[in-house]
């Protein structure tokens, strides 16, 4: 019995006149209503909204750890399988004689800038510095020390430093030294530090984006379906996607995109404001305390600058403003990397990169599938919720935006090309970035040159603390200015790309349907969401809202992976006769 041909047509109803001409009214309006409700809730009841969002975030960290961990593992497996299987890997995401629209450099620049550039500037120094002081291996070592204390009837005074007391007890002979301990802020913690850094910024992160991108490109360019999220589930749901089910899927994608990009921009705004403070020293930009953070006023000012620039860029389209900004931020990124390559702890960084890559590959299955029980404060599970589960939610919420953007710029490339260009190459770039910048910061602290100056800064300000230690005050301000400009290009590229992507989903995959006013309105909506969440609880409220948005779309992505595998299998059974 012959297999039925694949679905090659999906009729998504679009308005033929009026303001929403060329858009699906239900998707566009429902998305705006849902997002407007979030904005109003946060604006009218900021304390209540911040409290509820925080509780939802904590619940997610405690109860969705298995779901998120194994879900991301599934995304990685799907991407690797379809790339490595010879016939599937050669599948072209377009026509047989088609050629890619963008050069390899522009293609990679746009992928990298829209995908993860902001996060890397914000976290490349800060995350290694945090993990060397606290990670699951350190927490498990701390549990072993406490067990040794209990066995020796040693009581740790409240507020006492566990590791200082351990060293004292070993020196006194009260307990014997424990082999293999991972001690915070020492060389013993460096390998585990980079295991988790590479986990968060490696295959798992980029597989979330690539799965959506490959699925969209395959069904849009090889099947001829609309370039929108619902099309990726055609082998599973068929023509039912033309109705309410398809509308719900696209609305879910729009909401996830807006809240996912809000988290990314929120992080970038914090780094941007920290940079301005490092340049100007203006006290109103930062809070007062042990670890000063950017003030709400500083974040809102930075938001206004970014969104005005991003809206102007979005109005120019992908081939102009976004392309040139992406190329510019890639050039500036290489400039910053070049600075650290010449003046940073280069040999130490290369050692970290080599050993880190080996450890990452060797421990990848365990890192990917291990879920620590959420056993309360101080447990490895608590840390995993704060970091790994937060990251998986972030990448998933960000995936519809990056996925559509990657699909849009990747027409006529093969699946294997896509995986190499959108998973392996960016992962290696992230690893190099984190070992060079983060390794320099770690080296400065471990050799005593920093004397705690980097550890004492907030996560988004630690890069500037490193710059201040490496350069004279005048040169440090100059380099901080370059970083601020680089951040601005990443922020603008991400924001304007998100606006164009949202309009693409609302238009049933028609990328060129968005008129000037639709671009401006969604730019204002995105600004309002970020501003309202900042007022409701700062970056914590943005993180919480993003995690809520990631849950439904994570399930859509699981279906997406199943749908793509089914389509490729069925093509094989048909003998590729479409």
N, C-alpha and C positions, 0 to 999 in steps of 0.2 A: 504493500500500500504506500503510495507516494505521500511524502510529507507536504503539508500545505505551505505555500510561500510565506515568507516573513511579512509582517505588517510594514508597509512603506508609506502609509498615509495616515495622518492623524488630524482630524478637523477640529481645531480649537476656535470656538466662536469669538470673533473680534468685532468691536463696534465699527459701524460704517460711517458714522458722522458724530458730530459733537466733540467735546473736549477730549474724550477717550477714544477718538477714532484711531483704529489700528491696535487697540488694547483690549484685553479681556476685562470687561467691567467688573465681574465678580472677583477676580483675583486682585486687580488693582485697588478696588474700593475696600474689600475685606482686609487686605494687608494694611491699608492706611488706617482703618478703624481699629484694628488690633494694636497697632503701634501707637495710635493716638491715645488709646486707653492706658497704655503703659506710661506715656508721657504725662497724662493728666493725673494718674494715680501718684506718680512720683512728685509731681509739682504741687498737688493739693495736700497730700499726706506723706511728706518726705520721710518723717521718722518711722511711721508705720510701714511704709514701702521698704525702707532700708532694712528694718527688722525682719520682715517676712521674707524678703529675698535672701537675707543672710541665713535664716533658718532652713530655707529650701536648699541653699548651697551646702550647708553642713549635712543635711539629710542625704543629699546626693553623694557627698564624699564617703559617708558611712554605709550606704546601701546599694550604690550602683558601681562599686569598684570592680566586681567580677564582670558585670555587663560591659562597662567601658573597656576594660583591659582586653577581654577576649574579642570584643567587637573590633577594636583596632588591629588585633592580631589577624582577624579574618580579612580585613582590608589589605594588609600586607601580603598575606598568602595569595589572595586573588590576583593582585598586581604582579607578583613574581611568577606565578604559574602561567598567566597569559603571555608574559614577556618571554619566558624560557621555553615554553612549548613552541617548537619551530614554526609550525603552520600558523598558529595564532599570532606569534610575534611579528611575522611578516605581513600581517593584515594591515592594509593601508586605510587610514582614517580619511577617506576621500575618494576621488576618482583615480582610475589606473594611470592616466597620463597627467594628473594634476601635480603641481609643484608648490612647495611651501610659500606662503606670502611673505614671511619675514626671514631675514638672514639668521644664522645660528646665534650670533652675538645679540641681536635685538630680541630674538625669541627667548634666549636664556635670561636676558636682562629684565624683560617684562615678567617672566615667570618668577624670578627671584624677588624683584621689587614688590610685586603684588602679593607674593606668597608669604614672605617671612622676614623681609628686610628690617622692618620696624622692631620686631621682636628681638632680632639679633643685636641691634644697637642697644636695646634696653637691657638685654640679658647676657650678652657675650662676656662681660666682666662680672656682673652681679651674680649670675647663677652658680658658676664655679666657686665663687667666694662663699656663697651660702651653703653649698653642698659639702665643702671641705670642713665646715663647722657642724653640719647636721645632715645625715642621710640614713637610710635604713641600716647600713652596715655599722655605722657609729652607734645607732640606737641598740642594735643587737649586742654590740660589744659592751655597751653600758649595762645591759641586762646581765651579762656574764660577770661584770665587776660587782654588781649589787648582790648576785648570788654568792660570790666569794666572800663578800662582807658579811652576809647573813650566816654563812657557814662558820665564819670565824668570830661570830657574835660582835661584829663591829657595827656601831650605829653611826649613820651619817647625819650630822647636825643639819637642821633645816637651813636652807640657803647656802650650804657649803658646796664647794666645787668638787664634783665627783672625781674628776681626773687628778686634781691636785691631791686629794685625799688618797687616791689609789697609789700615786707615786710615793707618798709619805709612808703608807702602810707597807709597800714593797721594800722601801729603803730600811724600815725598822725591822723587817723580817716577820711581821705579823701575818702576812700572806705571801705566797710565792707569785712571781710574775706569770701572767697568762699569755701564752703564745698566740700570735695572730690577731691581737686586738687592733681595731681601727680607731685611732685616737684623734679627736677633732683638732683641726688647725695644725696638723703635722703631716709629714711626707707619707705616713701610713694611710692617710685618708685620701690621697690624690687618686689612686686607681679607681676606687669606688665613686669618687666625685665625677670622674669622666665617664664611667659606666652609665650613670644616670643622666648626665648632660647629653651624651650621644643617644641614649634611649629617647629622650624627649625631642631632640632636634634631628633625628635620623630618619630611618625608613618609615616609622610609624606616622610621623607628621606628614611627610610627603606622600605616603600611600593614601591618606585621607583625601588629599587634593587630587592625586592622580586617578584614583578610582572614579571620582565624579567626572573628571576631565575626559578620561578615556571613554567612559560610558556615553557621555554627551556627544563627543566627537564621532564615535562609532555609529550611534543611532541617527545623528543629524547628517553626517557627511557620507557615510556608507549606506545608510538606509533611506535617507531623504526625509526623516521626521523633523519636526520643529526643534530648534536648539533651546529646549527648556527642560526642566527637571523631570516632568512627567513622562517624557519620551523614553527615558532610560528604563522604564518599567513595562514597556510595550510587550515583551515576550511573556510577561506574567499576567498582565491585566487587560491587554488588548484594547479594544475600542471603548471600554468603560472609562478609559482615561480622558475621553472627550467630555465627560460629564463631571458631576460633583467630586468624584474621587480624584480626578486629575486636578481640579481646582484646589482641593485641600492640600495636595502634594506641593503645588506651586506656591501656595500661600505659606506653607511651612518653610519652604526654601527662602522666601522673601524675608520672613521674620527672623530666621536663623542668620541670614546674610546681614541684616541691619544690626542685630545684637552682636554677632561675631565680629563685624568690622568695628563696632563701638568699643569692644574690648581692646582690639589692636590699636585703634586710634587713641584710646584712653591711655594705654601704656606709652605710646609715642609722645603724647602731650606731656606726660610726667617727665620723660627724658628731655623733651624740648625745653620745658620750664626749668629743669635742673641745669641745663646748659646755659640758659639766659642768666640764671643766678650766678653761675661760675664766671660768666663774662662781666656782668654788671655789678654783682654784689648787692643788688637791690633787696632789702630785707622783706618787702611785702610779697616777694615771690615764694618764700619758704616759710614753713611753720617753725615754731620754737620747740626744741626737745633734744633727746639724745640722738635721734636719727631724723633730722628735719625732712619733711616731705613738701612737695609743691602745694601751695595754697589753692583753694577753689578758685579764687580770683585769677591766679596765674594760669590755671588750667582752662578757664573760660576764655581768657584773652588768647591763649594759644589756639583754642578751638576756633575762634572767630577768624584768625589769620589763615589757618589751614583750610577751613571750609570755603572761604572766599576764593582762595587760590585753586582749590580742587574743582569747584563748580566751573570756573573759567576754563580749566583744563578739560573737563568733561565735555564742555560745549564744543571743543575743538575736535573731539573724536579720538579713536584708538590710534589711527595712523599718524596723527600729528602730536598733540600735547602729551598724551600718555606715552607714546613711543619715545619721544625726545627726552621726556623727564626720566623714563626708565633707563635710557642710555646714560643720561647725566648722573643718576644716582649710582649706576654701576661703576662709572669712571671714578666718582668720588669715593666709593667703597674700596676700590682697588688702591686709591691714594692713601686712605686710612690704613689699610692692611700693609701697604708698602712702608709707611712710617713705623708701624710696630715690627715689621720684618727687619728693618734696619736698626732701630733703636730699642726694641723690646727684648725680652728674654728668648731669643730665637732658638738657640740650641735646646733649651729646656722645653720650649714649645714643640719642636720637632720630636723630641723624645716622648712628650705627652701624646702627640699625634700618632706616632708609630705604635707605642704600647697601648694607647687608647683604642685604636682601630683593631688591633689583635684581640684585646680583651672584649671589645664590643662584639666582634664576630663570634668568638668562642662562647660568650655568655648570652648571645642574642636570644636563643630559645627560652632560657630561664628568665631573662629580663622581660621578654615579651609576654610570657604566660603567667609569671608569678603574681599572686595576689596576696598581700599581707592582711590578716584579720584586723579589723578596726577595733583594737582593744583599749582605746582611750588615750589620754595624754601620755606622750612619751613613747608610744608604740610605733613600729615601722608602718603599720596601717594608717595611722594618723598622718604621717609624713607622706605616704603614697597618695592619700586624698588631697592634701595641700598642693602637691606637685604633679604627680603623674596623672591622676584622674582629672585635675584641673586642666592640664595640657590636652588630654584626649578630648575633653569637652570643647576646648578652645578650637582645636584643629577641626573638629566635626562641624561646629557652628560656622567656622570660616570656610568650610569646604564648598558649599554651593557657589559662593562668590568666586573663589579661586578656580574651582572646577570649570565654571562657565567661561571665565576669562581664559584659562588654559586651552579649553576646547576652541574658543574663538580664534586664538592665535596659532593653533596647531593643525589646521586643516592640511591634509595631504602628507602627513607624516605617518610612519608606521607605529604600531603599538610598542614595538621594542624601542624605537627611537624615543617615543613619548616617555617610557619608563626610565630609559637612560637619562633623558634630559630633564625629567620632572621628578625623579626620585633619587637616583644614584648621584648625579652631578651636584644637585643642590645639597644633598646630605654631606658629601665630601667638603663642599664649600663651607657649610655650617661647622663641620668638625675643625677645619683649618682655622676658621674665625674664632671659635671658642677656645681652641688651644693657644692661639697666638695672643689674643687679648686677655683671656682669662688666665693663661699660663704666666703672662707678664705680671698680672696682679698677684697671683699666688706666690711667684718668686719674690716679689718686693716684700710681701708679708713674711714669708718663711726665712728670708735672709736678714730680716730685721730693719730693712731700709724704710719700710712704711710705718713700722711701730704701731700697728693697729689703725692707721689713718684710713685705710680702705675698708676694713671690717666695720668701722664705726659709721660709715655712710649708708644711706638707704640704697636699695637695689638699683634704682634708676640713676643714682648719682655716682656710683662707684667707678664708672668709666672716666668721669671727669676727675675723680680723686687720683686715678692712675696718671692721667695727663699732668695734673698739678705736681706730682712727685717726679715725673720724668723731665719736665721742662721748666724754664724760668717763668715767672708770673706773666710776662708779656707774651711769650710764645705759647704758654698754656691757654691764654685767652684767644689767641689766634687759632690754635688747633680746636678749641671748644667751638669757635665760630664755624669752622669747617664741619664739625659734627652736627651742629644745629642746622646748617644748610642741608646737609645730607639727610638728616631726620625730616626736614620739611619736604624734601623731594619724595621720600618714601611715604610720608603721610598723605601728601597730595595725590601721588600715584594710586595709593590704596583706596582713598576716599572717592576719587573720580571714577576709578574702575568699578567700585561697588555701586555707584549711582547708575552707571551704564548697564551693569549686570541686572540690577533690580528692574530696570525698564525693559530689559530683554525678556525676563521671566513674565512680566506683566503683559508684554506684547506677544505672548505665545511663541517666543523664540525669534521674533523678527528684530534683529539687532539694530536696524536703522530706523525703527519706528519712533523712537523717542524724540520729541520736539524740544525746543528750547525751554518751554515752561515746565515740561515734565522733569527735565534734568534739574532745573532750579528748585522745583518743589521737593524732589527727593533729596536734594542737597540740604534744604532747610529742615526736612523731616529728620534726616540723620543728625544734623546739628542739634535739633530739639531733643532727640533721644539721649544723646551723649550729655547735653547740658542738664536735662532733668535727672538722669541717673547720678551725675556728679553732685547735684544738690541733695539727692536722696541719701547719699552715703559714700560719695567719692568713687574711687576705683573699685572698692569692694562691692558696691551696688552694681556696677557695670559687669564685674565678674559673675555675680550671682545671676543677673538677668541672662547673661550669655549661656550659663550652664543650663538654665531652664529651657532655653531655645534649642540647645543641642540634643536634648533627649529625643523628641520626636524625629528629628532629622537623622539621628544615628540609626534609627530603625529603617528609615527610607534607604539609607546607604547599604544596609545589610541586604535589603531586597534588590538594590541596584547591582550588587556583586553577584547575587544569584541570577539575576536577569541577564547580565553580560555573559556569564558562563553558559547559560542555557542557549543564548543566541549563537555563540561561537560553536557550541556542540552541535546545534541543529544545522548550522551551515556546513559542518563537516559531514553530517549524515546526508545532506542534500547534494554533497559533492560540489559545494560552492556555487551551485546553480541558483541564482537569486530569483 
